[in-house]
Amino acid sequence: MTRSLVYPACLVLALCVAACRADPPAEEPASTPEQETIDRGASIWEQAKLRGVDYRAVGNEPGWVLEIGPERIELRYDYDESRVVLPQLVPLSDVEARRTTYRGEAGSHTIEIVIEGVECSDTMSGEKFDSRVTVSLDQRVFHGCGRALH
């Protein structure tokens, strides 16, 4: 009878000793705030792409975002407090000038979007973009930068 208790007791003791001697799990290095900002910013653009957005532009003062997809155009402005959604508009392209223009109406709003194929830098972050964007919504004008997502 004592022999049948010895083996399980030795096994439990061996497991306890092994657990005490195990190396602690390696900690992953903490990311810096700069890395988190870059990753968060990149994921916003990637999420837009996954939602089917073809072109995305951003601007500052006041903060705004323009997303052009296959079925609609959405402008969020005044730091995401206001928005205008339009069905996809027919773009007017001037290849020589490297400019594409969208014009349309949404409810009581009139909008014109001009995308120019010239390098642009975000006024706050300094991030480089492929194109300069001007959005005229009624009497307001928004300036910013954008890029194609596909």
GIRABEL-V905158 format. One record per residue. N is the residue number from 1. SS is DSSP state (H for helix, E for strand, - for the rest). PSI is psi as a letter, one per 40 degrees, with the letter a starting at -180 (* if undefined). D_CENTER is the distance of its C-alpha to the mean C-alpha in Angstrom with 1 decimal. Layout:
# GIRABEL-V905158
<<N | SS | PSI | D_CENTER> <N | SS | PSI | D_CENTER>>
This chain:
# GIRABEL-V905158
<<1 | - | d | 68.4> <2 | H | d | 67.3> <3 | H | d | 66.2> <4 | H | d | 63.7> <5 | H | d | 62.1> <6 | H | d | 61.9> <7 | H | d | 59.5> <8 | H | d | 56.8> <9 | H | d | 57.3> <10 | H | d | 56.8> <11 | H | d | 53.7> <12 | H | d | 52.2> <13 | H | d | 53.3> <14 | H | d | 51.8> <15 | H | d | 48.4> <16 | H | d | 48.4> <17 | H | d | 49.3> <18 | H | d | 46.6> <19 | H | d | 44.0> <20 | H | d | 45.2> <21 | H | e | 45.1> <22 | - | i | 41.6> <23 | - | i | 39.2> <24 | - | i | 36.3> <25 | - | i | 33.0> <26 | - | h | 31.0> <27 | - | i | 28.3> <28 | - | i | 24.9> <29 | - | h | 24.2> <30 | - | i | 22.2> <31 | - | i | 18.9> <32 | - | i | 19.0> <33 | H | d | 16.9> <34 | H | d | 15.7> <35 | H | d | 14.5> <36 | H | d | 12.7> <37 | H | d | 10.9> <38 | H | d | 10.0> <39 | H | d | 9.0> <40 | H | d | 7.0> <41 | H | d | 5.1> <42 | H | d | 5.1> <43 | H | d | 4.5> <44 | H | d | 1.4> <45 | H | d | 2.8> <46 | H | d | 5.4> <47 | H | d | 5.7> <48 | H | d | 6.2> <49 | H | d | 8.4> <50 | H | d | 10.1> <51 | - | e | 10.9> <52 | - | e | 12.6> <53 | E | h | 11.0> <54 | E | d | 12.8> <55 | E | h | 11.8> <56 | E | h | 9.3> <57 | E | i | 10.7> <58 | E | i | 10.5> <59 | E | i | 13.6> <60 | - | i | 15.6> <61 | - | g | 18.8> <62 | - | i | 18.2> <63 | - | h | 14.4> <64 | E | i | 13.2> <65 | E | h | 10.5> <66 | E | h | 12.0> <67 | E | h | 11.1> <68 | E | h | 14.0> <69 | E | a | 14.8> <70 | - | d | 18.2> <71 | - | e | 19.6> <72 | E | i | 18.2> <73 | E | h | 16.6> <74 | E | h | 14.9> <75 | E | h | 15.0> <76 | E | h | 14.0> <77 | E | i | 15.9> <78 | - | f | 18.0> <79 | - | f | 15.2> <80 | - | e | 14.3> <81 | - | d | 18.1> <82 | E | i | 18.9> <83 | E | i | 17.7> <84 | E | h | 19.3> <85 | E | h | 19.0> <86 | E | i | 21.1> <87 | E | i | 22.2> <88 | - | h | 21.2> <89 | - | i | 23.4> <90 | - | h | 25.3> <91 | - | i | 24.1> <92 | E | h | 26.8> <93 | E | h | 26.4> <94 | E | g | 28.6> <95 | - | d | 28.3> <96 | - | d | 30.7> <97 | - | e | 28.8> <98 | - | f | 25.4> <99 | E | h | 24.3> <100 | E | h | 23.0> <101 | E | h | 23.7> <102 | E | h | 23.0> <103 | E | h | 25.4> <104 | E | a | 25.9> <105 | E | i | 26.8> <106 | E | h | 25.3> <107 | - | b | 28.0> <108 | - | e | 29.3> <109 | E | i | 26.5> <110 | E | h | 26.8> <111 | E | i | 23.8> <112 | E | h | 23.7> <113 | E | h | 20.6> <114 | E | h | 21.6> <115 | E | h | 19.5> <116 | E | h | 21.4> <117 | - | g | 21.2> <118 | - | i | 21.6> <119 | - | i | 19.6> <120 | E | i | 17.8> <121 | E | h | 16.7> <122 | - | h | 14.6> <123 | - | e | 17.5> <124 | - | d | 16.2> <125 | - | d | 14.4> <126 | - | e | 16.2> <127 | - | h | 13.4> <128 | E | i | 14.8> <129 | E | i | 13.9> <130 | - | d | 16.1> <131 | E | i | 17.0> <132 | E | h | 18.1> <133 | E | h | 17.6> <134 | E | h | 20.0> <135 | E | h | 19.8> <136 | E | h | 23.2> <137 | E | h | 23.4> <138 | - | b | 27.0> <139 | - | e | 28.2> <140 | E | i | 24.9> <141 | E | h | 23.1> <142 | E | h | 19.5> <143 | E | i | 18.8> <144 | E | a | 15.6> <145 | E | i | 14.0> <146 | E | i | 12.0> <147 | E | i | 11.9> <148 | E | i | 12.8> <149 | - | e | 10.6> <150 | - | * | 13.9>>
